[in-house]
């Protein structure tokens, strides 16, 4: 909308911190209490995990939908020969490693037939998560862009459970 600058892969993690700062400012100005829950879908999983790993005291919970665990396999799936170019996980946001530091109430959702980010990535994020009560919602007969539709009521029930844990 009214922001300046250009979107870039290299700045989207920093932008997440600025966005959370602004959300907190707006909440304070409105007299709202509580802590926000962050949700990241697909590429957006990286900024959401970034905040959950680095600013846990300021958040109530984390929701990851169709998130990626490792950047090199994702780049190769998208057609970039990452390994041939010498790229390593050091160039990426480090989602999998950061999930180990996430202790907030967490929900990970992934479609079994996701054609963009393999189901195994969602499983990896779930297993790595430092929240001992984290929930994993596997959605059958769904792809990357129809997970909410295919999961139906189960999608929103899982979010409700996460929110109930987040407000304790």
mmCIF file of the C-alpha atoms, coordinates in Angstrom:
data_MODEL
# 
_entry.id   MODEL 
# 
loop_
_atom_site.group_PDB 
_atom_site.id 
_atom_site.type_symbol 
_atom_site.label_atom_id 
_atom_site.label_alt_id 
_atom_site.label_comp_id 
_atom_site.label_asym_id 
_atom_site.label_entity_id 
_atom_site.label_seq_id 
_atom_site.pdbx_PDB_ins_code 
_atom_site.Cartn_x 
_atom_site.Cartn_y 
_atom_site.Cartn_z 
_atom_site.occupancy 
_atom_site.B_iso_or_equiv 
_atom_site.pdbx_formal_charge 
_atom_site.auth_seq_id 
_atom_site.auth_comp_id 
_atom_site.auth_asym_id 
_atom_site.auth_atom_id 
_atom_site.pdbx_PDB_model_num 
ATOM 1   C CA . UNK A 1 1   ? 0.000   0.000   0.000   1.00 0.00 ? 1   UNK A CA 1 
ATOM 2   C CA . UNK A 1 2   ? 1.672   3.114   1.266   1.00 0.00 ? 2   UNK A CA 1 
ATOM 3   C CA . UNK A 1 3   ? 5.082   1.653   2.002   1.00 0.00 ? 3   UNK A CA 1 
ATOM 4   C CA . UNK A 1 4   ? 8.256   2.660   0.229   1.00 0.00 ? 4   UNK A CA 1 
ATOM 5   C CA . UNK A 1 5   ? 11.023  0.490   -1.187  1.00 0.00 ? 5   UNK A CA 1 
ATOM 6   C CA . UNK A 1 6   ? 11.014  -2.670  -3.220  1.00 0.00 ? 6   UNK A CA 1 
ATOM 7   C CA . UNK A 1 7   ? 10.127  -6.182  -2.098  1.00 0.00 ? 7   UNK A CA 1 
ATOM 8   C CA . UNK A 1 8   ? 13.172  -8.448  -1.984  1.00 0.00 ? 8   UNK A CA 1 
ATOM 9   C CA . UNK A 1 9   ? 13.957  -11.933 -0.725  1.00 0.00 ? 9   UNK A CA 1 
ATOM 10  C CA . UNK A 1 10  ? 16.904  -10.472 1.170   1.00 0.00 ? 10  UNK A CA 1 
ATOM 11  C CA . UNK A 1 11  ? 14.784  -8.045  3.207   1.00 0.00 ? 11  UNK A CA 1 
ATOM 12  C CA . UNK A 1 12  ? 11.615  -9.956  4.017   1.00 0.00 ? 12  UNK A CA 1 
ATOM 13  C CA . UNK A 1 13  ? 12.882  -11.214 7.393   1.00 0.00 ? 13  UNK A CA 1 
ATOM 14  C CA . UNK A 1 14  ? 13.792  -7.688  8.503   1.00 0.00 ? 14  UNK A CA 1 
ATOM 15  C CA . UNK A 1 15  ? 10.413  -6.510  7.240   1.00 0.00 ? 15  UNK A CA 1 
ATOM 16  C CA . UNK A 1 16  ? 8.713   -9.029  9.545   1.00 0.00 ? 16  UNK A CA 1 
ATOM 17  C CA . UNK A 1 17  ? 10.255  -7.327  12.569  1.00 0.00 ? 17  UNK A CA 1 
ATOM 18  C CA . UNK A 1 18  ? 9.187   -3.890  11.368  1.00 0.00 ? 18  UNK A CA 1 
ATOM 19  C CA . UNK A 1 19  ? 5.676   -5.223  10.749  1.00 0.00 ? 19  UNK A CA 1 
ATOM 20  C CA . UNK A 1 20  ? 5.425   -6.682  14.260  1.00 0.00 ? 20  UNK A CA 1 
ATOM 21  C CA . UNK A 1 21  ? 6.631   -3.372  15.702  1.00 0.00 ? 21  UNK A CA 1 
ATOM 22  C CA . UNK A 1 22  ? 3.867   -1.575  13.798  1.00 0.00 ? 22  UNK A CA 1 
ATOM 23  C CA . UNK A 1 23  ? 1.212   -4.102  14.859  1.00 0.00 ? 23  UNK A CA 1 
ATOM 24  C CA . UNK A 1 24  ? 2.233   -3.577  18.483  1.00 0.00 ? 24  UNK A CA 1 
ATOM 25  C CA . UNK A 1 25  ? 2.078   0.193   18.033  1.00 0.00 ? 25  UNK A CA 1 
ATOM 26  C CA . UNK A 1 26  ? -1.400  -0.041  16.522  1.00 0.00 ? 26  UNK A CA 1 
ATOM 27  C CA . UNK A 1 27  ? -2.595  -2.396  19.260  1.00 0.00 ? 27  UNK A CA 1 
ATOM 28  C CA . UNK A 1 28  ? -1.312  -0.024  21.945  1.00 0.00 ? 28  UNK A CA 1 
ATOM 29  C CA . UNK A 1 29  ? -2.932  2.973   20.262  1.00 0.00 ? 29  UNK A CA 1 
ATOM 30  C CA . UNK A 1 30  ? -6.240  1.091   20.126  1.00 0.00 ? 30  UNK A CA 1 
ATOM 31  C CA . UNK A 1 31  ? -5.967  -0.018  23.744  1.00 0.00 ? 31  UNK A CA 1 
ATOM 32  C CA . UNK A 1 32  ? -5.852  -3.672  22.698  1.00 0.00 ? 32  UNK A CA 1 
ATOM 33  C CA . UNK A 1 33  ? -4.272  -6.185  25.025  1.00 0.00 ? 33  UNK A CA 1 
ATOM 34  C CA . UNK A 1 34  ? -2.827  -9.608  24.466  1.00 0.00 ? 34  UNK A CA 1 
ATOM 35  C CA . UNK A 1 35  ? -0.178  -10.908 22.156  1.00 0.00 ? 35  UNK A CA 1 
ATOM 36  C CA . UNK A 1 36  ? -0.636  -11.434 18.419  1.00 0.00 ? 36  UNK A CA 1 
ATOM 37  C CA . UNK A 1 37  ? -0.458  -14.872 16.835  1.00 0.00 ? 37  UNK A CA 1 
ATOM 38  C CA . UNK A 1 38  ? 1.585   -14.938 13.642  1.00 0.00 ? 38  UNK A CA 1 
ATOM 39  C CA . UNK A 1 39  ? 0.680   -17.059 10.645  1.00 0.00 ? 39  UNK A CA 1 
ATOM 40  C CA . UNK A 1 40  ? 2.855   -17.739 7.648   1.00 0.00 ? 40  UNK A CA 1 
ATOM 41  C CA . UNK A 1 41  ? 1.788   -19.561 4.523   1.00 0.00 ? 41  UNK A CA 1 
ATOM 42  C CA . UNK A 1 42  ? 4.225   -20.955 1.948   1.00 0.00 ? 42  UNK A CA 1 
ATOM 43  C CA . UNK A 1 43  ? 7.027   -18.400 1.480   1.00 0.00 ? 43  UNK A CA 1 
ATOM 44  C CA . UNK A 1 44  ? 5.445   -16.436 4.328   1.00 0.00 ? 44  UNK A CA 1 
ATOM 45  C CA . UNK A 1 45  ? 6.409   -19.249 6.687   1.00 0.00 ? 45  UNK A CA 1 
ATOM 46  C CA . UNK A 1 46  ? 9.917   -17.778 6.866   1.00 0.00 ? 46  UNK A CA 1 
ATOM 47  C CA . UNK A 1 47  ? 9.011   -14.386 8.389   1.00 0.00 ? 47  UNK A CA 1 
ATOM 48  C CA . UNK A 1 48  ? 6.498   -16.010 10.750  1.00 0.00 ? 48  UNK A CA 1 
ATOM 49  C CA . UNK A 1 49  ? 9.077   -18.543 11.975  1.00 0.00 ? 49  UNK A CA 1 
ATOM 50  C CA . UNK A 1 50  ? 11.669  -15.751 12.209  1.00 0.00 ? 50  UNK A CA 1 
ATOM 51  C CA . UNK A 1 51  ? 9.455   -13.821 14.630  1.00 0.00 ? 51  UNK A CA 1 
ATOM 52  C CA . UNK A 1 52  ? 8.465   -16.883 16.659  1.00 0.00 ? 52  UNK A CA 1 
ATOM 53  C CA . UNK A 1 53  ? 12.097  -17.925 17.069  1.00 0.00 ? 53  UNK A CA 1 
ATOM 54  C CA . UNK A 1 54  ? 13.484  -14.478 17.865  1.00 0.00 ? 54  UNK A CA 1 
ATOM 55  C CA . UNK A 1 55  ? 10.672  -12.593 19.622  1.00 0.00 ? 55  UNK A CA 1 
ATOM 56  C CA . UNK A 1 56  ? 8.722   -15.289 21.497  1.00 0.00 ? 56  UNK A CA 1 
ATOM 57  C CA . UNK A 1 57  ? 7.886   -13.101 24.491  1.00 0.00 ? 57  UNK A CA 1 
ATOM 58  C CA . UNK A 1 58  ? 5.944   -10.743 22.234  1.00 0.00 ? 58  UNK A CA 1 
ATOM 59  C CA . UNK A 1 59  ? 3.783   -13.373 20.526  1.00 0.00 ? 59  UNK A CA 1 
ATOM 60  C CA . UNK A 1 60  ? 0.982   -15.685 21.574  1.00 0.00 ? 60  UNK A CA 1 
ATOM 61  C CA . UNK A 1 61  ? 1.544   -18.417 19.023  1.00 0.00 ? 61  UNK A CA 1 
ATOM 62  C CA . UNK A 1 62  ? 2.610   -19.532 15.563  1.00 0.00 ? 62  UNK A CA 1 
ATOM 63  C CA . UNK A 1 63  ? 0.690   -21.058 12.652  1.00 0.00 ? 63  UNK A CA 1 
ATOM 64  C CA . UNK A 1 64  ? 2.610   -22.430 9.662   1.00 0.00 ? 64  UNK A CA 1 
ATOM 65  C CA . UNK A 1 65  ? 0.613   -23.481 6.607   1.00 0.00 ? 65  UNK A CA 1 
ATOM 66  C CA . UNK A 1 66  ? 2.362   -25.173 3.684   1.00 0.00 ? 66  UNK A CA 1 
ATOM 67  C CA . UNK A 1 67  ? 5.727   -23.985 4.983   1.00 0.00 ? 67  UNK A CA 1 
ATOM 68  C CA . UNK A 1 68  ? 9.141   -24.964 3.702   1.00 0.00 ? 68  UNK A CA 1 
ATOM 69  C CA . UNK A 1 69  ? 11.868  -26.453 5.883   1.00 0.00 ? 69  UNK A CA 1 
ATOM 70  C CA . UNK A 1 70  ? 14.941  -26.066 3.670   1.00 0.00 ? 70  UNK A CA 1 
ATOM 71  C CA . UNK A 1 71  ? 15.540  -23.484 0.950   1.00 0.00 ? 71  UNK A CA 1 
ATOM 72  C CA . UNK A 1 72  ? 17.877  -25.441 -1.391  1.00 0.00 ? 72  UNK A CA 1 
ATOM 73  C CA . UNK A 1 73  ? 15.341  -28.189 -2.238  1.00 0.00 ? 73  UNK A CA 1 
ATOM 74  C CA . UNK A 1 74  ? 12.666  -25.505 -2.659  1.00 0.00 ? 74  UNK A CA 1 
ATOM 75  C CA . UNK A 1 75  ? 14.811  -23.517 -5.097  1.00 0.00 ? 75  UNK A CA 1 
ATOM 76  C CA . UNK A 1 76  ? 15.546  -26.665 -7.089  1.00 0.00 ? 76  UNK A CA 1 
ATOM 77  C CA . UNK A 1 77  ? 11.872  -27.588 -7.176  1.00 0.00 ? 77  UNK A CA 1 
ATOM 78  C CA . UNK A 1 78  ? 11.219  -24.134 -8.600  1.00 0.00 ? 78  UNK A CA 1 
ATOM 79  C CA . UNK A 1 79  ? 13.801  -24.724 -11.348 1.00 0.00 ? 79  UNK A CA 1 
ATOM 80  C CA . UNK A 1 80  ? 16.917  -23.033 -9.959  1.00 0.00 ? 80  UNK A CA 1 
ATOM 81  C CA . UNK A 1 81  ? 19.924  -25.414 -9.915  1.00 0.00 ? 81  UNK A CA 1 
ATOM 82  C CA . UNK A 1 82  ? 20.874  -24.309 -6.389  1.00 0.00 ? 82  UNK A CA 1 
ATOM 83  C CA . UNK A 1 83  ? 23.463  -26.988 -5.673  1.00 0.00 ? 83  UNK A CA 1 
ATOM 84  C CA . UNK A 1 84  ? 25.113  -26.528 -9.076  1.00 0.00 ? 84  UNK A CA 1 
ATOM 85  C CA . UNK A 1 85  ? 25.383  -22.825 -8.319  1.00 0.00 ? 85  UNK A CA 1 
ATOM 86  C CA . UNK A 1 86  ? 27.014  -23.610 -4.984  1.00 0.00 ? 86  UNK A CA 1 
ATOM 87  C CA . UNK A 1 87  ? 24.102  -22.370 -2.887  1.00 0.00 ? 87  UNK A CA 1 
ATOM 88  C CA . UNK A 1 88  ? 23.717  -23.830 0.589   1.00 0.00 ? 88  UNK A CA 1 
ATOM 89  C CA . UNK A 1 89  ? 21.196  -23.464 3.395   1.00 0.00 ? 89  UNK A CA 1 
ATOM 90  C CA . UNK A 1 90  ? 23.266  -20.513 4.626   1.00 0.00 ? 90  UNK A CA 1 
ATOM 91  C CA . UNK A 1 91  ? 21.634  -18.370 1.911   1.00 0.00 ? 91  UNK A CA 1 
ATOM 92  C CA . UNK A 1 92  ? 18.142  -19.141 3.166   1.00 0.00 ? 92  UNK A CA 1 
ATOM 93  C CA . UNK A 1 93  ? 16.100  -18.107 6.177   1.00 0.00 ? 93  UNK A CA 1 
ATOM 94  C CA . UNK A 1 94  ? 16.931  -21.234 8.209   1.00 0.00 ? 94  UNK A CA 1 
ATOM 95  C CA . UNK A 1 95  ? 13.345  -22.289 8.887   1.00 0.00 ? 95  UNK A CA 1 
ATOM 96  C CA . UNK A 1 96  ? 14.199  -25.782 10.114  1.00 0.00 ? 96  UNK A CA 1 
ATOM 97  C CA . UNK A 1 97  ? 16.918  -24.638 12.528  1.00 0.00 ? 97  UNK A CA 1 
ATOM 98  C CA . UNK A 1 98  ? 14.747  -21.794 13.838  1.00 0.00 ? 98  UNK A CA 1 
ATOM 99  C CA . UNK A 1 99  ? 11.833  -24.151 14.517  1.00 0.00 ? 99  UNK A CA 1 
ATOM 100 C CA . UNK A 1 100 ? 13.955  -25.850 17.163  1.00 0.00 ? 100 UNK A CA 1 
ATOM 101 C CA . UNK A 1 101 ? 13.919  -22.540 19.078  1.00 0.00 ? 101 UNK A CA 1 
ATOM 102 C CA . UNK A 1 102 ? 10.153  -22.053 18.752  1.00 0.00 ? 102 UNK A CA 1 
ATOM 103 C CA . UNK A 1 103 ? 8.499   -22.822 22.083  1.00 0.00 ? 103 UNK A CA 1 
ATOM 104 C CA . UNK A 1 104 ? 5.284   -20.859 21.537  1.00 0.00 ? 104 UNK A CA 1 
ATOM 105 C CA . UNK A 1 105 ? 2.016   -22.738 20.990  1.00 0.00 ? 105 UNK A CA 1 
ATOM 106 C CA . UNK A 1 106 ? 2.426   -23.909 17.391  1.00 0.00 ? 106 UNK A CA 1 
ATOM 107 C CA . UNK A 1 107 ? 0.248   -25.387 14.656  1.00 0.00 ? 107 UNK A CA 1 
ATOM 108 C CA . UNK A 1 108 ? 1.764   -26.743 11.437  1.00 0.00 ? 108 UNK A CA 1 
ATOM 109 C CA . UNK A 1 109 ? -0.599  -27.584 8.558   1.00 0.00 ? 109 UNK A CA 1 
ATOM 110 C CA . UNK A 1 110 ? 0.370   -29.225 5.280   1.00 0.00 ? 110 UNK A CA 1 
ATOM 111 C CA . UNK A 1 111 ? -1.383  -30.873 2.342   1.00 0.00 ? 111 UNK A CA 1 
ATOM 112 C CA . UNK A 1 112 ? -0.327  -34.419 1.511   1.00 0.00 ? 112 UNK A CA 1 
ATOM 113 C CA . UNK A 1 113 ? -0.434  -33.718 -2.244  1.00 0.00 ? 113 UNK A CA 1 
ATOM 114 C CA . UNK A 1 114 ? 1.248   -30.315 -2.104  1.00 0.00 ? 114 UNK A CA 1 
ATOM 115 C CA . UNK A 1 115 ? 2.782   -29.906 -5.561  1.00 0.00 ? 115 UNK A CA 1 
ATOM 116 C CA . UNK A 1 116 ? 5.032   -26.982 -4.592  1.00 0.00 ? 116 UNK A CA 1 
ATOM 117 C CA . UNK A 1 117 ? 6.358   -27.715 -1.112  1.00 0.00 ? 117 UNK A CA 1 
ATOM 118 C CA . UNK A 1 118 ? 6.534   -31.439 -0.368  1.00 0.00 ? 118 UNK A CA 1 
ATOM 119 C CA . UNK A 1 119 ? 4.519   -32.841 2.526   1.00 0.00 ? 119 UNK A CA 1 
ATOM 120 C CA . UNK A 1 120 ? 7.778   -34.009 4.110   1.00 0.00 ? 120 UNK A CA 1 
ATOM 121 C CA . UNK A 1 121 ? 8.750   -30.352 4.666   1.00 0.00 ? 121 UNK A CA 1 
ATOM 122 C CA . UNK A 1 122 ? 5.718   -29.846 6.889   1.00 0.00 ? 122 UNK A CA 1 
ATOM 123 C CA . UNK A 1 123 ? 6.573   -33.004 8.792   1.00 0.00 ? 123 UNK A CA 1 
ATOM 124 C CA . UNK A 1 124 ? 10.150  -31.760 9.276   1.00 0.00 ? 124 UNK A CA 1 
ATOM 125 C CA . UNK A 1 125 ? 8.953   -28.428 10.664  1.00 0.00 ? 125 UNK A CA 1 
ATOM 126 C CA . UNK A 1 126 ? 6.545   -30.189 13.016  1.00 0.00 ? 126 UNK A CA 1 
ATOM 127 C CA . UNK A 1 127 ? 9.192   -32.592 14.324  1.00 0.00 ? 127 UNK A CA 1 
ATOM 128 C CA . UNK A 1 128 ? 11.765  -29.819 14.780  1.00 0.00 ? 128 UNK A CA 1 
ATOM 129 C CA . UNK A 1 129 ? 9.432   -27.530 16.711  1.00 0.00 ? 129 UNK A CA 1 
ATOM 130 C CA . UNK A 1 130 ? 10.472  -26.829 20.296  1.00 0.00 ? 130 UNK A CA 1 
ATOM 131 C CA . UNK A 1 131 ? 6.844   -26.585 21.474  1.00 0.00 ? 131 UNK A CA 1 
ATOM 132 C CA . UNK A 1 132 ? 6.194   -30.017 23.035  1.00 0.00 ? 132 UNK A CA 1 
ATOM 133 C CA . UNK A 1 133 ? 2.451   -29.629 22.406  1.00 0.00 ? 133 UNK A CA 1 
ATOM 134 C CA . UNK A 1 134 ? 2.696   -28.486 18.807  1.00 0.00 ? 134 UNK A CA 1 
ATOM 135 C CA . UNK A 1 135 ? -0.023  -29.828 16.544  1.00 0.00 ? 135 UNK A CA 1 
ATOM 136 C CA . UNK A 1 136 ? 0.310   -31.116 12.998  1.00 0.00 ? 136 UNK A CA 1 
ATOM 137 C CA . UNK A 1 137 ? -2.683  -31.115 10.665  1.00 0.00 ? 137 UNK A CA 1 
ATOM 138 C CA . UNK A 1 138 ? -2.152  -33.301 7.603   1.00 0.00 ? 138 UNK A CA 1 
ATOM 139 C CA . UNK A 1 139 ? -4.758  -32.643 4.922   1.00 0.00 ? 139 UNK A CA 1 
ATOM 140 C CA . UNK A 1 140 ? -5.528  -35.480 2.512   1.00 0.00 ? 140 UNK A CA 1 
ATOM 141 C CA . UNK A 1 141 ? -6.512  -34.897 -1.108  1.00 0.00 ? 141 UNK A CA 1 
ATOM 142 C CA . UNK A 1 142 ? -5.293  -31.313 -1.010  1.00 0.00 ? 142 UNK A CA 1 
ATOM 143 C CA . UNK A 1 143 ? -2.606  -29.395 -2.838  1.00 0.00 ? 143 UNK A CA 1 
ATOM 144 C CA . UNK A 1 144 ? -0.670  -26.239 -2.107  1.00 0.00 ? 144 UNK A CA 1 
ATOM 145 C CA . UNK A 1 145 ? -3.520  -23.839 -2.858  1.00 0.00 ? 145 UNK A CA 1 
ATOM 146 C CA . UNK A 1 146 ? -6.634  -25.677 -1.678  1.00 0.00 ? 146 UNK A CA 1 
ATOM 147 C CA . UNK A 1 147 ? -5.655  -26.873 1.790   1.00 0.00 ? 147 UNK A CA 1 
ATOM 148 C CA . UNK A 1 148 ? -8.200  -24.674 3.581   1.00 0.00 ? 148 UNK A CA 1 
ATOM 149 C CA . UNK A 1 149 ? -11.005 -25.727 1.244   1.00 0.00 ? 149 UNK A CA 1 
ATOM 150 C CA . UNK A 1 150 ? -10.159 -29.436 1.446   1.00 0.00 ? 150 UNK A CA 1 
ATOM 151 C CA . UNK A 1 151 ? -9.680  -29.480 5.214   1.00 0.00 ? 151 UNK A CA 1 
ATOM 152 C CA . UNK A 1 152 ? -12.966 -27.674 5.777   1.00 0.00 ? 152 UNK A CA 1 
ATOM 153 C CA . UNK A 1 153 ? -14.039 -27.459 9.377   1.00 0.00 ? 153 UNK A CA 1 
ATOM 154 C CA . UNK A 1 154 ? -10.890 -29.313 10.582  1.00 0.00 ? 154 UNK A CA 1 
ATOM 155 C CA . UNK A 1 155 ? -8.790  -26.333 9.412   1.00 0.00 ? 155 UNK A CA 1 
ATOM 156 C CA . UNK A 1 156 ? -10.649 -23.864 11.610  1.00 0.00 ? 156 UNK A CA 1 
ATOM 157 C CA . UNK A 1 157 ? -10.951 -26.275 14.542  1.00 0.00 ? 157 UNK A CA 1 
ATOM 158 C CA . UNK A 1 158 ? -7.162  -26.682 14.555  1.00 0.00 ? 158 UNK A CA 1 
ATOM 159 C CA . UNK A 1 159 ? -6.755  -22.890 14.580  1.00 0.00 ? 159 UNK A CA 1 
ATOM 160 C CA . UNK A 1 160 ? -9.269  -22.621 17.422  1.00 0.00 ? 160 UNK A CA 1 
ATOM 161 C CA . UNK A 1 161 ? -7.262  -25.160 19.465  1.00 0.00 ? 161 UNK A CA 1 
ATOM 162 C CA . UNK A 1 162 ? -4.077  -23.204 18.818  1.00 0.00 ? 162 UNK A CA 1 
ATOM 163 C CA . UNK A 1 163 ? -5.737  -19.933 19.847  1.00 0.00 ? 163 UNK A CA 1 
ATOM 164 C CA . UNK A 1 164 ? -7.046  -21.545 23.036  1.00 0.00 ? 164 UNK A CA 1 
ATOM 165 C CA . UNK A 1 165 ? -3.477  -22.536 23.919  1.00 0.00 ? 165 UNK A CA 1 
ATOM 166 C CA . UNK A 1 166 ? -2.153  -19.101 22.935  1.00 0.00 ? 166 UNK A CA 1 
ATOM 167 C CA . UNK A 1 167 ? -4.367  -17.160 25.341  1.00 0.00 ? 167 UNK A CA 1 
ATOM 168 C CA . UNK A 1 168 ? -3.489  -19.197 28.453  1.00 0.00 ? 168 UNK A CA 1 
# 
